[in-house]
Amino acid sequence: MIQAILVFNNHGKPRLVRFYQRFPEEIQQQIVRETFHLVLKRDDNICNFLEGGSLIGGSDYKLIYRHYATLYFVFCVDSSESELGILDLIQVFVETLDKCFENVCELDLIFHMDKVHYILQEVVMGGMVLETNMNEIVAQIEAQNRLEKSEGQGLG
Amino acid sequence: MVVPSLKLQDLIEEIRGARTQAQEREVIQKECAHIRASFRDGDPMLRHQQLAKLLYVHMLGYPAHFGQMECLKLIASSRFTDKRVGYLGAMLLLDERHDAHLLITNSIKNDLSQGIQPVQGLALCTLSTMGSAEMCRDLATEVEKLLLQPSPYVRKKAILTAVHMIRKVPELSNVFLPPCAKLLHERHHGILLGTVTLITELCERSPEALRHFRKVVPQLAQILQTLVTTGYSTEHSISGVNDPFLQVQILHLLRILGRNHEESSETMNDLLAQVATNTDTSRNAGNAVLFETVLTIMDIRSTAGLRVLAVNILGRFLHNSDRNIRYVALTSLLRLVQSDHSAVQRHRPTVVECLQETDASLSRRALELSLALVNGSNVRAMMQELQAFLESCPPDLRADCASGILLAAERFAPTKRWHIDTILHVLTTAGTHVRDDAVANLTQLIGGAQELHAYSVRRLYNALAEDISQQPLVQVAAWCIGEYGDLLLEGNFEEIEPLQVEEEEVLALLEKVLQSHMSLPATRGYALTALMKLSTRLRGDNNRIRQVVSIYGSCLDMELQQRAVEYDTLFRKYDHMRAAILEKMPLVERGGPQVDEEAKERKEAAQLSEVAPAPTESQASQLLDLLDLLDGASGNAQHPPLLDPSPGGALVHLLDLPCAPPPPAPIPDLKVFEREGVQLNLSFIRSPENPALLLIIITATNSSESDVTHFICQAAVPKSLQLQLQAPSGNTVPARGGLPITQLFRILNPNKAPLRLKLRLTYNHFGQSVQEIFEVNNLPVESWQ
């Protein structure tokens, strides 16, 4: 099961924070900070797996992350998930973002945080992998966006 | 004056424009005020914009609870735009602990039964993220209906929602089990993925479900076969592998179904062999499938040939240039080391090489695996490697490495001397990182090896002379010098250069330890006692020792002062008994009630000298204040609990306690505390030879889903009894029945006064700190009569 998905930039500023287990607000923020510090210590040419920090889960959990330009994508998972599989999942998510935003960059995530959530919801649901077929996901998102447009008010 | 409120993009711009944290806070507070006002009486058409802004600042860490009710309103709206943001808000802001969360149940119900597909999707997503047990019970029928809907989009979401519901309300398994078989016939990958996940969850929860689903093994194999042989498919291909996520999920389920079941395993053998040999390993996706295959092969009843193939695949991966592959290979080998030890042993040299990895994650794995591979035949070679690693390893691995080496040495030491050398080396290299019982273990070991007394004391003396900062080493060395000081001065051993050690040098060294600011109070205690013992071992006059002892009679540290006063009295009034009291220690039985050698000597000396034990202050009185004492005035904790681990207490072996000597009629255990899966039990032991002494072992267990950390237990007893707490085995209890914490209390009750016990527990659980103070009821009378 995936416990949390965090996206933050090279300075630790959060760009996407999604928890699939309940934590109080202050703990959530602490987890983001702690994860950032753990991940920042890693060089770029070592493996993408980190034993989890003390706050998020226990010894059963690990952090799997990928670094794309200015952003870190971190998935916190338990031992039932395939590590290499999650690496591919992160790639699928990022490529989907790329398709939806057309050459996605950090600014897109900053200014359209809600859209990023909607896209994520089509890939991972309730901490489990829902869909990995990019075409299907993109088609769904486009249909939903059209629906919103047709209701008259654009996204705020 | 109404300032038009910002659109989300503009707000974000402004926040980014803020130069300092304070400025950012100001912008956000101002905007939140607007948002609040707008929630109260703003345009309902713009409500979704306001909530979107609120969710943004929530992500940055600002409070957003006042938006909870707005989520409800937006969810209830008929517009998709509103529902979209409203549901997102519900997922981010609401949870079981808020009463408000139940209010959306009705909206979800309506949306599930009457909404258009995207709306149904939103409702299902929300339910699977924050649905409480109550909500799940209410909405189970709706979700069940959606499993049979024509739209694959809705069905796949309904299936995963079912998984969540079963986790929250296990009885719902009965509802969601029947549709599974039919769902497996679907062709849509999303539905298949969800179904396999659902079946996996059902099987993990119930053995009957497991038996039931064994009959779909052929079907699963068929699906997997099709995936593997259908080559490149644009729809689901990841780097040329056809839907690796579904493949991995199916392999995982096959593992569960084939475990311990001959028939199912047999059905899978050929397929697994095929996948193992045909999967393209040039890209990550293929490797993910391959690893899962290997794990499945090793876990089911596969043929021997297949197992060898699997382990060899892992061995090959250890040489892969991709670090991620090496990491997963090490992790997989670690899982297999218990069941297929000899197969994994073959790869030992490569594993040991991995210790040199600069990547901390990899070297940690390599360390765990190396320790698991140590056995009787390779122990010397392995220990050399591990000790070399200990010298250069990163600090956070030191403690694990040190304790791993000590444990392995204990299990496989070829000779006692090698064992002593090994422990000595660990103490000098990483002394500050060893566990508390290392000192006791080493003194026990040395004490038992009579032929090595001279060797040990000489080596320890040399080590101590070089460095007095590593406390465990200093403690053992001091103890040893005290016990075997005479052997030290004799000065003749093979293999160590003969070096004349003068009496004055020995005394000077012990005094140095005593005075050093680096020495812990416990260490000082060891040094003082050692000096005292030397008064009978050395030939010179004892003036120097007497001087030191009398100086420390006015030491501020209570423990030390007490010892010094008693020793001084021993010199002055009971000199004729001194030699007898300070005789060499008989070997303390391991597994017997650990009688503290130090305390025993001191107690005897105390009885003779009739010095009233100095009441311990400071930490003890803090404890008493906190516990609001039973008999008013001053209760009795003889030693400050936890701060001064009693030397000679080896908790690990206390669980052997009943072995020697067995108590006549065992006193029944008592469960004294339970909260959210954390339980505390007391076990009582009394010995007929020493009826005044009662030993209580507290055991803390944890059956909940969350670890217990920072666990501390304190106790108080009535004034007429004496209580001594020894250091606990640890302060963490892992979740789901992880290793419990044990702690020993020693209670002296010479007057057979009725036993009363008050406990104070503090720990962290589920992210919150817990404090419980209570008196133990129903203490068995056999514990004090």
Contacts between the chains, C-beta under 8 A, distances in Angstrom:
chain1	res1	chain2	res2	distance
A	14	B	59	5.6
A	14	B	60	6.8
A	14	B	61	8.0
A	16	B	59	7.6
A	17	B	59	5.2
A	20	B	129	6.6
A	22	B	95	4.8
A	22	B	96	6.8
A	22	B	97	7.5
A	22	B	130	7.7
A	23	B	767	6.1
A	24	B	767	6.5
A	25	B	61	7.6
A	25	B	63	7.4
A	27	B	767	5.2
A	29	B	61	4.6
A	45	B	323	7.6
A	46	B	323	5.8
A	46	B	358	7.2
A	46	B	359	3.8
A	46	B	360	7.9
A	46	B	361	7.2
A	46	B	362	7.5
A	47	B	323	3.9
A	47	B	324	4.8
A	47	B	326	7.2
A	47	B	327	4.5
A	47	B	359	5.7
A	47	B	361	5.5
A	47	B	362	6.2
A	48	B	324	5.7
A	49	B	324	6.9
A	49	B	327	5.3
A	49	B	361	5.4
A	50	B	361	6.1
A	51	B	361	6.8
A	51	B	364	7.0
A	54	B	709	7.7
A	55	B	767	7.8
A	58	B	706	7.6
A	58	B	707	4.1
A	58	B	734	5.8
A	58	B	735	5.9
A	59	B	707	8.0
A	59	B	734	6.5
A	60	B	735	7.9
A	80	B	252	7.7
A	82	B	248	5.0
A	82	B	252	7.7
A	82	B	288	5.5
A	82	B	291	6.9
A	82	B	292	5.8
A	83	B	324	7.4
A	83	B	327	7.4
A	83	B	328	5.4
A	83	B	331	7.4
A	84	B	284	5.6
A	84	B	285	7.9
A	84	B	287	5.5
A	84	B	288	3.6
A	84	B	291	6.3
A	84	B	324	6.7
A	84	B	325	7.9
A	84	B	328	6.0
A	85	B	244	6.8
A	85	B	245	6.2
A	85	B	248	5.1
A	85	B	288	4.6
A	85	B	292	7.8
A	87	B	284	5.9
A	87	B	288	7.8
A	87	B	324	6.8
A	88	B	238	5.6
A	88	B	244	6.4
A	88	B	245	7.4
A	88	B	284	6.0
A	88	B	285	5.5
A	88	B	288	6.3
A	89	B	245	7.2
A	91	B	238	7.9
A	92	B	238	7.2
A	110	B	12	6.2
A	110	B	16	7.5
A	111	B	8	7.9
A	111	B	9	5.5
A	111	B	12	5.6
A	113	B	55	7.4
A	113	B	56	5.6
A	113	B	59	6.6
A	114	B	8	7.8
A	114	B	52	5.3
A	114	B	55	6.8
A	114	B	56	7.9
A	114	B	85	6.7
A	114	B	88	6.5
A	117	B	88	5.7
A	118	B	84	6.9
A	118	B	88	7.5
A	121	B	125	5.2
A	125	B	124	7.7
A	125	B	125	5.4
A	125	B	128	5.5
A	125	B	129	7.5
A	125	B	157	6.5
A	125	B	160	5.2
A	125	B	161	7.8
A	126	B	125	7.6
A	126	B	128	3.3
A	126	B	129	5.6
A	126	B	160	5.7
A	126	B	161	6.9
A	126	B	163	7.1
A	126	B	164	4.6
A	128	B	160	5.3
A	128	B	163	6.4
A	128	B	194	7.9
A	128	B	197	5.7
A	129	B	193	6.6
A	129	B	197	7.8
A	129	B	245	5.9
A	129	B	249	7.9
A	130	B	156	6.5
A	130	B	157	6.9
A	130	B	160	5.9
A	130	B	190	6.8
A	130	B	193	7.6
A	130	B	194	7.2
A	131	B	156	6.8
A	131	B	190	4.7
A	131	B	193	7.6
A	132	B	189	7.9
A	132	B	193	7.7
A	132	B	236	7.2
A	132	B	238	7.4
A	132	B	243	7.1
A	132	B	245	5.0
A	133	B	189	6.4
A	133	B	190	7.1
A	133	B	235	6.0
A	133	B	236	5.6
A	135	B	235	6.9
A	136	B	190	7.1
A	140	B	118	7.7
A	140	B	121	7.9
A	140	B	153	6.7
A	143	B	118	6.9
A	144	B	80	7.4
A	144	B	84	7.3
A	144	B	118	5.1
A	147	B	80	4.9
A	147	B	118	6.2
A	148	B	80	6.1
A	148	B	81	4.9
A	148	B	84	7.1
A	151	B	79	5.3
A	151	B	80	6.2
A	151	B	81	5.2
A	153	B	45	6.4
A	153	B	46	7.9
A	153	B	48	7.5
A	153	B	81	5.7
A	155	B	8	7.7
A	155	B	52	7.7
A	155	B	81	8.0
A	156	B	7	5.6
A	156	B	8	4.8
A	156	B	46	7.3
A	156	B	48	6.3
A	156	B	49	2.8
A	156	B	50	7.9
A	156	B	52	5.2
A	156	B	53	7.4
